[in-house]
Amino acid sequence: MTLLPNDYGGAWTLASTIQRSGIGLHSGLESTVRLLPSDQPGFYLSWSDNAKELIRLSPEQSRDTQLCTTLELGTRKLSTVEHLLAALAGCGLTHVHLEVSGHEIPLLDGSALGWVEAILEAGISSAPNARLVPPVVKEPLVFNRGNSVITATPAETFSLVGMVDFPYAAIGRQMFNIELTPTLFVQEIAPARTFGFVDQIENLKKLGLIRGGTLDNALVCDSDHWINPPLRFENEPVRHKLLDLIGDLALVGFPKAQVLVYRGSHGLHNDLAAALLKSSCQ
């Protein structure tokens, strides 16, 4: 058993089973996730009412849903998967079985830190089989949605550059770059919490969203100040945007590339993930 891998080149699973429960951000309903060791490469899911049927998770199941990533799994859907998947992949895990009760992953404190703590409590062990081959970026990839842009260019390691630009003075323009390793993920990205805006809360609730959002699981910005400080990082918003990106790339794997994203969204992340999946199949 080890604490964290040094890099993303190995094959790792959990040393024991661990469980967490909590409220979903959008549904406001409680759900439970058990994380179990696995000898199969990749991330697999089963529902608690049908634990024997394993579903291999794939970026092809991702759906661009408002304010979260949802996986379409046959006749069921599982929402707000990005923080948990970011924690699994960010910590270097490559073989994991998820058993889920409910249809939305618990938000916990709004970051990936609670999932990282669960992973470290369970422990990490070498997996018995090789990992899935990560995608290869042979030439630059560029995607945009309106004024939002994401690029991936070949590199020696997996590195990220995130940029945000909000009309709220408390955030404004922020940039953060990191050459990702499991240790740096835990220290610099995992604690960054989701955030929202006072002037959007009522509209989102009318749309049936953020029913589980509270001041304990999300940062709330009111123009030039935060309702519930202190922040964990001065630039916590842009770090959280990179957390979401890591979660949205988790199912396709981390390429040796520099990924740059300006004003990222789950839809934009999924555009890149789809292109990486296509490149890995060629």
C-alpha positions as CSV (number, residue, x, y, z in Angstrom):
1,M,0.0,0.0,0.0
2,T,1.2,3.5,-0.8
3,L,0.0,7.0,-0.1
4,L,0.0,8.5,-3.6
5,P,1.7,7.5,-6.9
6,N,4.6,9.7,-8.1
7,D,3.0,10.2,-11.5
8,Y,0.3,8.9,-13.9
9,G,2.3,6.2,-15.5
10,G,1.3,3.2,-13.3
11,A,-1.7,1.0,-12.5
12,W,-3.3,1.6,-9.1
13,T,-6.4,0.5,-7.3
14,L,-7.8,0.9,-3.8
15,A,-6.5,-1.2,-0.9
16,S,-9.9,-1.5,0.8
17,T,-13.5,-0.4,0.4
18,I,-14.7,3.0,1.6
19,Q,-18.1,4.7,1.6
20,R,-19.4,8.3,1.6
21,S,-22.9,9.7,1.7
22,G,-24.3,13.2,1.2
23,I,-26.6,15.5,-0.6
24,G,-26.6,16.1,-4.4
25,L,-26.0,19.7,-5.5
26,H,-28.9,19.9,-7.9
27,S,-31.4,17.3,-6.7
28,G,-31.0,18.0,-3.0
29,L,-31.4,14.3,-2.4
30,E,-29.1,12.0,-0.4
31,S,-27.1,9.4,-2.1
32,T,-24.3,6.9,-1.2
33,V,-21.1,5.9,-3.0
34,R,-19.0,2.9,-2.2
35,L,-15.5,2.9,-3.7
36,L,-14.2,-0.7,-4.1
37,P,-10.9,-2.2,-5.3
38,S,-11.0,-3.6,-8.8
39,D,-8.8,-5.8,-11.0
40,Q,-10.2,-4.5,-14.2
41,P,-8.6,-1.5,-15.8
42,G,-10.8,1.6,-15.9
43,F,-13.7,2.8,-13.8
44,Y,-16.7,0.6,-13.4
45,L,-20.1,1.4,-11.9
46,S,-22.9,-0.7,-10.4
47,W,-26.1,0.4,-8.8
48,S,-26.7,-0.7,-5.2
49,D,-29.9,-2.4,-6.2
50,N,-28.1,-4.5,-8.9
51,A,-24.6,-4.8,-7.6
52,K,-23.6,-7.7,-9.9
53,E,-24.1,-5.8,-13.2
54,L,-20.9,-3.8,-13.9
55,I,-21.0,-0.9,-16.4
56,R,-17.7,0.4,-17.7
57,L,-17.7,4.2,-17.6
58,S,-16.7,5.9,-20.9
59,P,-16.6,9.5,-22.1
60,E,-19.1,8.5,-24.7
61,Q,-21.7,8.4,-21.9
62,S,-21.1,12.0,-20.9
63,R,-23.9,14.4,-21.5
64,D,-23.6,18.2,-21.6
65,T,-26.0,19.1,-18.9
66,Q,-26.3,22.5,-17.2
67,L,-23.8,23.1,-14.5
68,C,-22.6,19.5,-14.2
69,T,-21.6,16.4,-16.1
70,T,-24.2,13.6,-16.3
71,L,-23.5,10.1,-17.5
72,E,-26.2,8.3,-19.4
73,L,-26.0,4.6,-18.3
74,G,-28.7,2.7,-20.2
75,T,-32.0,3.5,-18.7
76,R,-30.5,5.5,-15.8
77,K,-28.5,8.7,-15.4
78,L,-25.9,9.7,-12.9
79,S,-25.3,13.4,-12.4
80,T,-22.5,15.6,-11.0
81,V,-19.8,13.0,-11.4
82,E,-17.0,15.4,-12.1
83,H,-15.5,16.0,-8.6
84,L,-15.5,12.3,-7.8
85,L,-13.9,11.3,-11.1
86,A,-11.4,14.1,-10.7
87,A,-10.4,12.7,-7.3
88,L,-10.0,9.2,-8.6
89,A,-8.0,10.1,-11.7
90,G,-6.2,13.0,-10.0
91,C,-4.9,10.7,-7.3
92,G,-3.6,8.3,-9.9
93,L,-6.2,5.5,-9.6
94,T,-6.8,3.5,-12.7
95,H,-8.8,0.5,-11.5
96,V,-11.9,1.3,-9.4
97,H,-15.4,0.0,-8.9
98,L,-18.1,2.5,-7.9
99,E,-21.3,1.2,-6.3
100,V,-23.9,4.0,-6.2
101,S,-27.3,4.5,-4.5
102,G,-29.1,7.5,-6.0
103,H,-28.9,9.4,-9.2
104,E,-26.5,12.2,-8.2
105,I,-23.0,12.0,-6.7
106,P,-22.9,13.7,-3.2
107,L,-21.4,17.2,-3.3
108,L,-19.7,16.9,0.1
109,D,-18.0,20.3,0.7
110,G,-18.2,21.4,-3.0
111,S,-14.6,20.3,-3.8
112,A,-12.8,17.0,-4.4
113,L,-11.2,17.0,-0.9
114,G,-13.7,14.7,0.7
115,W,-13.2,12.1,-2.0
116,V,-9.4,12.4,-1.7
117,E,-9.6,11.9,2.1
118,A,-11.8,8.8,1.5
119,I,-9.2,7.4,-1.1
120,L,-6.3,8.0,1.3
121,E,-8.3,6.4,4.1
122,A,-8.9,3.3,2.0
123,G,-5.3,3.3,0.8
124,I,-3.8,2.8,-2.7
125,S,-2.3,-0.5,-3.9
126,S,-0.8,-1.7,-7.2
127,A,-3.4,-3.0,-9.6
128,P,-2.9,-6.6,-10.9
129,N,-3.4,-5.7,-14.5
130,A,-2.0,-2.9,-16.8
131,R,-3.8,0.3,-17.0
132,L,-5.8,1.5,-20.1
133,V,-3.5,3.2,-22.7
134,P,-4.0,7.0,-22.4
135,P,-4.8,9.0,-25.5
136,V,-2.0,10.5,-27.6
137,V,-2.0,14.1,-28.9
138,K,-0.1,14.1,-32.2
139,E,-1.0,17.6,-33.3
140,P,-2.7,20.6,-31.7
141,L,-6.5,20.3,-31.0
142,V,-8.6,23.4,-30.7
143,F,-12.3,23.7,-29.8
144,N,-14.4,26.7,-29.0
145,R,-18.0,27.5,-27.9
146,G,-18.6,31.2,-28.4
147,N,-15.9,33.0,-26.6
148,S,-14.7,29.9,-24.7
149,V,-11.7,28.0,-26.0
150,I,-9.9,24.8,-25.1
151,T,-6.6,23.6,-26.7
152,A,-4.4,20.6,-26.3
153,T,-0.8,20.5,-27.7
154,P,1.7,17.7,-27.5
155,A,4.1,17.9,-24.5
156,E,6.3,15.7,-22.3
157,T,3.9,15.7,-19.4
158,F,0.3,16.4,-18.6
159,S,0.0,20.1,-17.7
160,L,-3.0,22.5,-17.4
161,V,-3.4,26.2,-17.9
162,G,-6.8,27.6,-16.8
163,M,-8.1,31.2,-17.3
164,V,-11.4,32.7,-16.3
165,D,-12.8,36.2,-16.8
166,F,-15.9,37.1,-14.8
167,P,-17.8,40.5,-14.6
168,Y,-17.8,40.2,-10.8
169,A,-15.1,42.2,-9.1
170,A,-14.5,39.5,-6.5
171,I,-13.2,37.2,-9.2
172,G,-12.3,39.2,-12.3
173,R,-9.5,37.7,-14.4
174,Q,-7.6,34.7,-13.0
175,M,-5.0,32.3,-14.4
176,F,-3.4,29.2,-12.9
177,N,-1.1,26.7,-14.5
178,I,0.2,23.4,-13.1
179,E,2.2,20.4,-14.3
180,L,-0.1,17.8,-12.8
181,T,1.0,15.0,-10.4
182,P,-1.1,13.1,-7.9
183,T,0.6,15.1,-5.0
184,L,0.1,18.5,-6.7
185,F,-3.5,17.6,-7.5
186,V,-4.2,16.9,-3.9
187,Q,-2.5,20.0,-2.7
188,E,-3.3,22.6,-5.3
189,I,-6.6,21.5,-7.1
190,A,-8.7,19.1,-5.0
191,P,-9.5,21.6,-2.2
192,A,-11.0,24.2,-4.6
193,R,-14.8,24.5,-4.1
194,T,-17.6,25.1,-6.6
195,F,-18.9,28.6,-6.6
196,G,-22.0,30.5,-7.7
197,F,-23.5,34.0,-7.8
198,V,-26.2,35.7,-5.7
199,D,-27.9,37.2,-8.7
200,Q,-28.3,33.8,-10.4
201,I,-29.6,31.8,-7.4
202,E,-33.4,32.3,-7.9
203,N,-33.4,31.6,-11.6
204,L,-31.4,28.4,-11.1
205,K,-33.8,27.2,-8.4
206,K,-36.7,27.9,-10.8
207,L,-35.0,25.6,-13.3
208,G,-34.9,22.9,-10.7
209,L,-31.2,23.3,-10.1
210,I,-28.9,23.8,-7.0
211,R,-31.6,22.4,-4.6
212,G,-28.8,21.0,-2.4
213,G,-26.6,24.1,-2.5
214,T,-25.8,25.7,0.8
215,L,-23.1,28.1,2.2
216,D,-21.4,24.9,3.5
217,N,-20.9,23.3,0.1
218,A,-20.4,26.2,-2.3
219,L,-18.7,29.6,-2.4
220,V,-21.2,32.4,-3.1
221,C,-20.1,35.6,-4.8
222,D,-22.1,38.9,-4.5
223,S,-20.4,41.1,-7.1
224,D,-17.4,42.6,-5.2
225,H,-17.3,40.2,-2.2
226,W,-17.8,36.7,-1.1
227,I,-20.8,35.9,1.2
228,N,-19.0,33.0,2.9
229,P,-15.2,33.6,3.1
230,P,-12.4,32.8,3.6
231,L,-11.3,31.3,0.3
232,R,-8.9,28.4,0.4
233,F,-6.8,30.0,-2.4
234,E,-6.8,33.6,-3.6
235,N,-7.7,32.2,-7.0
236,E,-9.9,29.4,-5.9
237,P,-12.4,29.9,-8.8
238,V,-10.0,29.2,-11.6
239,R,-8.6,26.2,-9.7
240,H,-12.1,24.8,-9.3
241,K,-12.5,25.2,-13.1
242,L,-9.4,23.0,-13.6
243,L,-10.9,20.5,-11.1
244,D,-13.9,20.2,-13.3
245,L,-11.7,19.8,-16.4
246,I,-9.8,17.0,-14.7
247,G,-13.0,15.2,-13.9
248,D,-14.3,15.6,-17.4
249,L,-11.1,14.1,-18.8
250,A,-10.9,11.3,-16.3
251,L,-12.7,8.7,-18.3
252,V,-10.6,9.2,-21.4
253,G,-7.3,9.4,-19.6
254,F,-4.6,12.1,-19.2
255,P,-2.6,12.7,-22.4
256,K,1.0,13.9,-22.5
257,A,-0.2,17.4,-23.5
258,Q,-0.6,20.9,-22.4
259,V,-4.3,21.6,-22.1
260,L,-5.2,25.3,-22.0
261,V,-8.8,26.4,-21.3
262,Y,-10.3,29.8,-21.3
263,R,-13.7,30.2,-19.7
264,G,-14.2,26.4,-19.6
265,S,-17.5,24.6,-19.4
266,H,-18.5,20.9,-19.2
267,G,-19.6,21.0,-22.8
268,L,-16.3,22.4,-24.0
269,H,-14.4,19.8,-21.9
270,N,-16.4,17.0,-23.4
271,D,-15.6,18.3,-26.9
272,L,-11.9,17.7,-26.1
273,A,-12.6,14.4,-24.4
274,A,-14.4,13.1,-27.5
275,A,-11.5,14.1,-29.7
276,L,-9.0,12.4,-27.4
277,L,-11.2,9.3,-27.4
278,K,-11.2,9.3,-31.2
279,S,-7.4,9.7,-31.4
280,S,-7.0,6.7,-29.0
281,C,-9.1,4.5,-31.3
282,Q,-7.1,5.3,-34.4
